[in-house]
Amino acid sequence: MLKDSDIDKLIILIDDLDRCSPERVIENLEAIKLFLSVSGTAFIIGADPRIVEHATGTQIRS
């Protein structure tokens, strides 16, 4: 769709991901993962990393 449009770059802002249930956090991250390889797209995610860590069971900070 991006190739067929006049859009060169697409930036998707996701805010308050940490307000979702852990199941929804995972679902959203899985959906985002599908688009990470699409050229010209970028994601900005606003979330408390502790909540995302809890939902995923993965440490995302050092």
C-alpha positions as a LaTeX table, in Angstrom:
\begin{tabular}{lrrr}
\hline
Residue & $x$ (\AA) & $y$ (\AA) & $z$ (\AA) \\
\hline
Met1 & 0.00 & 0.00 & 0.00 \\
Leu2 & 2.84 & 2.40 & 0.76 \\
Lys3 & 4.42 & 1.77 & $-2.63$ \\
Asp4 & 1.12 & 2.62 & $-4.33$ \\
Ser5 & 0.70 & 5.86 & $-2.37$ \\
Asp6 & 2.54 & 9.17 & $-2.24$ \\
Ile7 & 3.74 & 8.36 & 1.29 \\
Asp8 & 7.54 & 8.10 & 1.57 \\
Lys9 & 7.73 & 7.43 & 5.28 \\
Leu10 & 5.13 & 6.28 & 7.78 \\
Ile11 & 5.61 & 6.85 & 11.50 \\
Ile12 & 3.18 & 5.10 & 13.83 \\
Leu13 & 2.81 & 6.48 & 17.36 \\
Ile14 & 1.54 & 4.09 & 20.01 \\
Asp15 & 0.92 & 5.63 & 23.41 \\
Asp16 & $-0.20$ & 4.08 & 26.68 \\
Leu17 & 0.67 & 0.51 & 25.69 \\
Asp18 & 1.26 & $-0.05$ & 29.39 \\
Arg19 & $-2.45$ & 0.53 & 30.09 \\
Cys20 & $-3.39$ & $-2.61$ & 28.15 \\
Ser21 & $-3.80$ & $-6.02$ & 29.72 \\
Pro22 & $-0.72$ & $-8.25$ & 29.41 \\
Glu23 & $-2.50$ & $-10.25$ & 26.71 \\
Arg24 & $-3.20$ & $-7.10$ & 24.68 \\
Val25 & 0.40 & $-5.91$ & 25.09 \\
Ile26 & 1.59 & $-9.18$ & 23.52 \\
Glu27 & $-1.01$ & $-8.98$ & 20.73 \\
Asn28 & 0.01 & $-5.42$ & 19.89 \\
Leu29 & 3.72 & $-6.22$ & 19.89 \\
Glu30 & 3.09 & $-9.22$ & 17.64 \\
Ala31 & 1.14 & $-6.99$ & 15.23 \\
Ile32 & 3.95 & $-4.42$ & 15.23 \\
Lys33 & 6.48 & $-7.16$ & 14.51 \\
Leu34 & 4.71 & $-7.91$ & 11.22 \\
Phe35 & 5.47 & $-4.39$ & 9.99 \\
Leu36 & 9.06 & $-3.99$ & 11.19 \\
Ser37 & 10.47 & $-5.22$ & 7.89 \\
Val38 & 8.36 & $-2.80$ & 5.82 \\
Ser39 & 10.65 & $-0.21$ & 4.31 \\
Gly40 & 9.84 & 3.39 & 5.23 \\
Thr41 & 7.99 & 2.59 & 8.46 \\
Ala42 & 8.93 & 3.42 & 12.04 \\
Phe43 & 7.22 & 2.88 & 15.37 \\
Ile44 & 7.37 & 5.09 & 18.45 \\
Ile45 & 5.98 & 3.33 & 21.50 \\
Gly46 & 5.14 & 5.12 & 24.73 \\
Ala47 & 4.93 & 2.68 & 27.63 \\
Asp48 & 6.27 & 1.99 & 31.08 \\
Pro49 & 9.00 & $-0.57$ & 30.38 \\
Arg50 & 8.26 & $-2.40$ & 33.65 \\
Ile51 & 4.73 & $-3.19$ & 32.46 \\
Val52 & 5.95 & $-4.42$ & 29.08 \\
Glu53 & 8.61 & $-6.52$ & 30.82 \\
His54 & 5.95 & $-8.05$ & 33.04 \\
Ala55 & 3.68 & $-8.82$ & 30.06 \\
Thr56 & 6.43 & $-10.35$ & 27.95 \\
Gly57 & 8.48 & $-11.95$ & 30.71 \\
Thr58 & 11.53 & $-10.34$ & 29.10 \\
Gln59 & 13.86 & $-7.68$ & 30.44 \\
Ile60 & 14.06 & $-4.83$ & 27.94 \\
Arg61 & 16.33 & $-2.56$ & 29.96 \\
Ser62 & 19.90 & $-3.10$ & 31.10 \\
\hline
\end{tabular}
